[in-house]
Amino acid sequence: MYWRPLWGFLWLWPYLFYIQAVPIQKVQSDTKTLIKTIVTRINDISHTQSVSSKQRVTGLDFIPGLHPVLTLSQMDQTLAIYQQILINLPSRNVIQISNDLENLRDLLHLLAFSKSCHLPLASGLETLESLGDVLEASLYSTEVVALSRLQGSLQDMLWQLDLSPGC
């Protein structure tokens, strides 16, 4: 009667040592694949093709633009801002993209952990407090500009991941 849990544990013992960690190359490959998937989802939304990611739109300066060099921390920060913007958009087009951004941020945290980096909690989201006012005034423009800039940022991140970004 007392031996049953012990035998169960001993039976599982060899399997516990067989478990291997996920190779970091797999995580990096999954990260790149997810970025490409998000870019494809944005391309499938037809009205996002009408605005350049470099174009300045008055009142939408809080939406991040392109960055020449991104660290993992800056990538996470940028994605957190985009995710916050997309969550506040009522469009059904962006729900899956917002979920994908959450998954992408988790993958970035795994990459950072593999490099012994600690990504701080995303800050700067307090600048989005006035987002409601902007959405009321220009809902369509906000969605188009945000998705266009997100697409450009994701393509930059894809390029940066090939260069093995720092913390």
VENWO-V743204 format. One record per residue. RES is the residue in one letter. SS is DSSP state (H for helix, E for strand, - for the rest). NEAR is the number of other C-alpha atoms within 8 Angstrom. Layout:
RES,SS,NEAR
RES,SS,NEAR
//
This chain:
M,-,3
Y,-,5
W,H,6
R,H,7
P,H,7
L,H,8
W,H,8
G,H,8
F,H,8
L,H,8
W,H,7
L,H,8
W,H,8
P,H,8
Y,H,7
L,H,7
F,H,6
Y,H,6
I,-,6
Q,-,4
A,-,4
V,-,6
P,-,6
I,H,8
Q,H,6
K,H,8
V,H,12
Q,H,11
S,H,8
D,H,9
T,H,11
K,H,10
T,H,8
L,H,10
I,H,12
K,H,8
T,H,8
I,H,11
V,H,11
T,H,8
R,H,9
I,H,12
N,H,9
D,H,6
I,-,8
S,H,6
H,H,6
T,H,12
Q,H,8
S,H,6
V,-,9
S,-,9
S,-,12
K,-,7
Q,-,6
R,-,6
V,-,7
T,-,5
G,-,6
L,-,10
D,-,8
F,-,7
I,-,10
P,-,10
G,-,8
L,-,10
H,-,7
P,-,5
V,-,5
L,-,11
T,-,9
L,H,12
S,H,10
Q,H,8
M,H,10
D,H,12
Q,H,10
T,H,9
L,H,10
A,H,12
I,H,12
Y,H,12
Q,H,11
Q,H,10
I,H,11
L,H,12
I,H,10
N,-,8
L,-,10
P,-,5
S,-,6
R,H,5
N,H,7
V,H,10
I,H,10
Q,H,7
I,H,11
S,H,11
N,H,8
D,H,10
L,H,11
E,H,9
N,H,8
L,H,11
R,H,11
D,H,8
L,H,12
L,H,11
H,H,9
L,H,9
L,H,11
A,H,13
F,H,9
S,H,8
K,-,7
S,-,6
C,-,8
H,-,7
L,-,10
P,-,5
L,-,4
A,-,8
S,-,6
G,-,7
L,H,10
E,H,6
T,H,7
L,H,10
E,H,7
S,H,7
L,H,9
G,H,8
D,H,7
V,H,12
L,H,10
E,H,7
A,H,6
S,H,8
L,H,10
Y,H,6
S,H,7
T,H,11
E,H,10
V,H,12
V,H,15
A,H,12
L,H,10
S,H,14
R,H,15
L,H,11
Q,H,12
G,H,10
S,H,11
L,H,10
Q,H,10
D,H,11
M,H,10
L,H,10
W,H,8
Q,H,11
L,H,10
D,H,6
L,-,6
S,-,6
P,-,9
G,-,5
C,-,10
//
